Amino acid sequence: MMRRPTLFLTVGLPCTGKTTAARRIETERAALRLTKDEWVKALYGHENPASAGDVIEGRLIQIGLRALELGNNVVIDYGLWSRNERTALRQAAADRCALVEMRYFELTPAEQRRRRDRRQAEAPHTTWPMSDDELAEWASTIEIPTRAELDGSEPLDDPPAGFSTWDEWREHRWPPSLS
């Protein structure tokens, strides 16, 4: 009997420990780690074009879903700030008979800024500048997962209005190419 693969979702704001945890999951659970920032940096260097980010996320998700189909564990390493993003991925994993483990990372704003400053000083090639105002703005937009969402006991929501399936919503949210 084959083991069911697991999709690991890292949820949280920048500088909260998602990539550190994703690297640990990659090693401990033999997971394919898909870290958006590494791809954006490799493709765009010092730039971080908003239009490319969604496409790169979508392409990484396609790779991750295919890896799940092949029986491999996968860790998606980007914020997943919206409940709809997380639900779409939970549904996609379920459609592939995969398990989902969601991990939420949260820090005080002061600790988040301290980590941002340390990263900028020690490894500026791995990140982009982030202002205190941006960190505060992003903190006001994240939809923090509920305890039941995190432990998987919460039923999946229906797709948002205008979308008949989560696959359709996922294609819209993460377009397959730049327009």
ZIQUIWO-V370788 format. One record per run of one state. SS is the DSSP state (~ for helix, > for strand, _ for the rest). FROM is the first residue (numbers start at 1). TO is the last residue. If there is no record, write none. Layout:
SS&FROM&TO / SS&FROM&TO
This chain:
_&1&5 / >&6&12 / _&13&17 / ~&18&28 / _&29&30 / >&31&35 / ~&36&44 / _&45&49 / ~&50&69 / _&70&72 / >&73&77 / _&78&82 / ~&83&95 / _&96&98 / >&99&105 / _&106&108 / ~&109&122 / _&123&123 / ~&124&126 / _&127&131 / ~&132&141 / _&142&146 / ~&147&151 / _&152&165 / ~&166&173 / _&174&179
